[in-house]
Amino acid sequence: MLADFVRDDIERLLAEGRLSRREVARRLGVSRTVVRAIAAEKLGRQAPELTHAAFDDRPRQRCVSCGYAVPLPCVYCRAKAYRRRSGCA
């Protein structure tokens, strides 16, 4: 659950219009999805779902490569390996 003061800060920063949604999220320590959902609510649109429904039913385990608690297989490590193999470093 998002604290009311964080929601108020997000709304205030969005209303000022000086920062992008990404920068608002970075400054307040929330995800861009949360900022987008609050912006959508202010505009009267349907807010996007704030959960990752595709991963909710899968158990989380520690990835042996990166240490993140993720549903296996770890997408982050798979993407890093793909980038290394394809030369995208």
Secondary structure, DSSP 8 states (H G I E B T S, - for coil): ---HHHHHHHHHHHHH-SS-HHHHHHHHT--HHHHHHHHHHHTTS-----S-HHHHTS-EEE-TTT--EEESS-HHHHHHHHHHHHT--
